Amino acid sequence: MSLPESEPSPPEPPQVVADFVRFGLYFYGAMAIAAVVWRIGFYAEPIVYASREAAAEGIDWLPDLGVGAAVGLAIVGISAVLSSKTNWGEALARSLAEQLGQISVPNALLLAFASGLAEEMFFRGALQPRVGWVLASLLFGAIHFAPRRELLPWTGFAIVTGFVLGALFEMTGNLVAPITAHVVVNGINLPMLVRDYGSPAPGEPQDPGSVDEGADVTELDAEERDEP
């Protein structure tokens, strides 16, 4: 069961979109710097690893990248099913697309990489070794809280995802797998949200299916008006 289609949003001024992206990059940059200062500056520990023992073992790149990508794709699949099969999932997707605004695909991918890298550096690389897996995951969900009813499932989904990403960090001993999973999730979901539930950025093509459907409706209305 689908919710009623919302009216297309009026075009946003390019400066508004640019300011949104710039603020996001500044925010995630500050988060990454805070993580480095906390873990390396205060504790003299390598931020990439869960422990000194894990640092001594190093990174097994191919398995860590593979498991991270697989987990990321699984999370994307679950979120896609929830968005298409449940009313609350569709309402959540529309609300998130509204928050993103008319952002272009390149900017969405840029924010996806920045958020995946910075949030994993902070919550897994800096926070989890100090406060533990459970509290770090709950705090990760807390920063995804918004005081709107339709956005509450986002917080719950973020908590579950936080536990999964934290488990990857503990299992592999480094940030490669959780960063990969996080970037895959955001890199696929952000452009899909804007494409499927939001308004396209100025200059980007609309979904051909929606354009054809609108044209058919217009032609049908015109034919009905021509009938005696």
C-alpha positions, 0 to 999 in steps of 0.5 A: 500500500502506497502513500499518496504522491506528494507534489514536486518541490519547487526548485531550490536556489543553487546556493542553498544546496551548496551551503547544505553540502558545505555544512555537511563536509565541515561537520564531518571534517570536524568529527574526523578531527575530533576522533583523531585528537581523542584516540591518538592525541589523548591515548596515543593509540592507532585510531584505525585499529580496535586495539594495539594487538589488532594493530600488530596483526595489521589489515587483511584488505581483501576479506575486510573489504569484502565483508564490509561491502556484503554487509553494506549491500544487505543493509541496503536491501533491507531498507529498500524492502521496508521502504517499498513494502511498509507505509512507515518505511515509505513515509520515512523515505519521503521525509529523509528525501525532503531533508536532503533536498534537491541534491545532485548525485555527485554531491550525494556520493560526496556526503556519503563518503564523508559521513561513512568515513567520519562517523566510523572514525568517531563512533568505532575508532575513537568511542567504542574502545573507550565506552564499549560496543553497546554504548557506542552503538546506542550513541550512534543511534542517538545522533540520528534522532529527530523529533518527528514521528515519521523519522523515529524508525530512522533512529531505531534502524541506526541503532541496529546498524550501529551494533552491526558496524560495531560488530564488524569493528570487533570482528576484524579489529580495524575500521576497513570493514565498517567504513566500507559498509557505511559508505556502501549504505549511504552511497546507494541510499542517498541518491536512491532517496532523492531519485525515488522519493524527492525532487531531482536536482536542477539539470538532472533528468527525471525518472522516465517512467514518471514523465511518461505516466504524466504525459499519458494522463495529460493526453487522456484528459485532453481526449476527454475534453474533446469528446462531445 
